[in-house]
Amino acid sequence: MAQNRCKKLGFNNCEIVDSDGLHGGIWIAWDDVGFNISIVKKSNQFIHVLAEKGNEKLFITSVYASTNVNCRRQLWEEISDIQPTEDWPWIVGGDFNATLYHRDRRSNANNPISVDRDFVRWFENLQLNDLECVGPYFTWHGEGVESRIDQVVANNMFKERYTDASIKHLPWFK
């Protein structure tokens, strides 16, 4: 079913991690124009691909992290293991179900949930950069809480090579 939707959207290729009910699900879709795409590793929480064009390489990791903190810890370990060398640009994006900074969550709860320390440690250990967004800052809304759990991070080589790269969050629809 998802493969058919990719085709209807005009993509020749796609790699999919199926959703588990209303949770999860990752799609990476592409055409055969310019880059050769190969799947490096795939799990229930991410798809890691290599895009190559001549001598140029770009690693892309698409994430849909579990809401379970123990499963997310496993994700941070798995992604750390696939980190490319500093010579190659790498971008990691998706729904991390975690926040990096206190400003990434706004809540009217008496004891609001703070940042995910494991996520912050992973981010810092891999020396990643938060690619700031344009558009609505918060990407998830619940009753009395807003969070920025969907984001894109990248290594230094990505930032150096793709200086004009930008992330745009689309407005919520009702």
DAVEN-V510465 format. One record per residue. N is the residue number from 1. RES is the residue in one small letter. PSI is psi in degrees with one decimal (NA if undefined). NEAR is the number of other ideal C-beta (glycine too) atoms within 12 Angstrom. Layout:
N & RES & PSI & NEAR
N & RES & PSI & NEAR
This chain:
1 & m & -49.4 & 13
2 & a & -39.0 & 20
3 & q & -42.9 & 17
4 & n & -38.9 & 11
5 & r & -39.7 & 15
6 & c & -44.3 & 20
7 & k & -43.0 & 15
8 & k & -28.4 & 12
9 & l & -4.6 & 16
10 & g & 11.5 & 13
11 & f & 136.9 & 22
12 & n & -28.2 & 14
13 & n & 150.5 & 24
14 & c & 151.7 & 27
15 & e & 135.6 & 28
16 & i & 138.1 & 25
17 & v & 115.9 & 28
18 & d & 150.9 & 18
19 & s & 161.2 & 17
20 & d & 90.6 & 16
21 & g & -123.4 & 8
22 & l & 3.1 & 8
23 & h & 145.9 & 19
24 & g & -165.8 & 28
25 & g & 123.2 & 24
26 & i & 136.3 & 33
27 & w & 134.0 & 26
28 & i & 121.5 & 32
29 & a & 144.3 & 25
30 & w & 160.7 & 27
31 & d & 168.3 & 17
32 & d & 29.9 & 13
33 & v & 113.2 & 13
34 & g & -59.0 & 13
35 & f & 145.4 & 19
36 & n & 122.4 & 19
37 & i & 129.9 & 28
38 & s & 141.6 & 21
39 & i & 119.7 & 26
40 & v & -46.6 & 29
41 & k & 149.5 & 25
42 & k & 136.3 & 24
43 & s & -176.1 & 27
44 & n & -8.7 & 25
45 & q & -4.3 & 37
46 & f & 160.1 & 40
47 & i & 128.5 & 37
48 & h & 121.6 & 36
49 & v & 159.9 & 33
50 & l & 123.5 & 27
51 & a & 124.3 & 31
52 & e & 140.4 & 19
53 & k & 104.5 & 14
54 & g & -126.3 & 10
55 & n & -2.1 & 8
56 & e & 133.8 & 18
57 & k & 144.2 & 25
58 & l & 124.8 & 34
59 & f & 135.0 & 36
60 & i & 128.4 & 40
61 & t & 121.6 & 45
62 & s & 130.4 & 36
63 & v & 140.1 & 39
64 & y & 93.2 & 35
65 & a & 147.8 & 40
66 & s & 154.5 & 29
67 & t & -12.4 & 25
68 & n & 122.1 & 19
69 & v & -36.7 & 18
70 & n & -38.4 & 13
71 & c & -37.4 & 24
72 & r & -38.4 & 32
73 & r & -42.9 & 22
74 & q & -40.1 & 21
75 & l & -47.2 & 38
76 & w & -38.5 & 36
77 & e & -45.3 & 21
78 & e & -42.1 & 27
79 & i & -35.2 & 38
80 & s & -37.3 & 26
81 & d & -24.9 & 18
82 & i & 4.7 & 28
83 & q & 124.5 & 29
84 & p & 165.5 & 30
85 & t & 162.4 & 13
86 & e & -12.1 & 18
87 & d & -17.1 & 18
88 & w & 139.1 & 26
89 & p & 143.7 & 31
90 & w & 130.8 & 39
91 & i & 136.5 & 35
92 & v & 124.2 & 43
93 & g & 160.1 & 34
94 & g & -154.2 & 33
95 & d & 104.1 & 30
96 & f & -12.3 & 40
97 & n & 34.8 & 32
98 & a & 157.4 & 39
99 & t & 146.8 & 36
100 & l & -38.0 & 31
101 & y & 155.7 & 21
102 & h & -33.8 & 16
103 & r & -12.7 & 16
104 & d & -1.3 & 33
105 & r & 132.0 & 29
106 & r & 126.7 & 21
107 & s & 149.0 & 21
108 & n & 17.0 & 12
109 & a & 153.2 & 15
110 & n & -41.4 & 7
111 & n & 78.2 & 7
112 & p & 151.7 & 18
113 & i & 136.7 & 23
114 & s & -168.7 & 19
115 & v & 158.1 & 24
116 & d & 104.8 & 30
117 & r & -34.9 & 18
118 & d & -39.9 & 28
119 & f & -44.9 & 34
120 & v & -44.9 & 24
121 & r & -45.1 & 19
122 & w & -48.7 & 31
123 & f & -45.9 & 30
124 & e & -42.6 & 18
125 & n & -35.9 & 15
126 & l & 0.8 & 27
127 & q & 51.5 & 19
128 & l & 162.9 & 34
129 & n & 136.6 & 26
130 & d & 118.2 & 27
131 & l & 100.8 & 28
132 & e & 157.7 & 22
133 & c & 160.9 & 22
134 & v & 141.0 & 14
135 & g & -165.6 & 17
136 & p & 132.0 & 19
137 & y & -47.2 & 25
138 & f & 136.8 & 24
139 & t & -4.9 & 29
140 & w & 137.8 & 26
141 & h & 133.5 & 21
142 & g & -175.2 & 18
143 & e & 110.1 & 9
144 & g & 11.4 & 14
145 & v & 145.1 & 19
146 & e & 142.7 & 24
147 & s & 154.3 & 34
148 & r & 85.6 & 32
149 & i & -12.1 & 34
150 & d & 120.4 & 34
151 & q & 176.1 & 36
152 & v & 132.4 & 34
153 & v & 159.1 & 36
154 & a & 159.2 & 35
155 & n & 173.8 & 32
156 & n & -38.6 & 22
157 & m & -38.0 & 25
158 & f & -46.8 & 33
159 & k & -37.8 & 24
160 & e & -41.5 & 17
161 & r & -34.7 & 21
162 & y & 66.8 & 22
163 & t & -24.8 & 13
164 & d & 1.8 & 10
165 & a & 138.4 & 23
166 & s & 155.6 & 15
167 & i & 130.3 & 27
168 & k & 122.0 & 15
169 & h & 126.3 & 22
170 & l & 152.4 & 12
171 & p & 154.7 & 13
172 & w & 142.0 & 14
173 & f & 155.5 & 6
174 & k & NA & 4
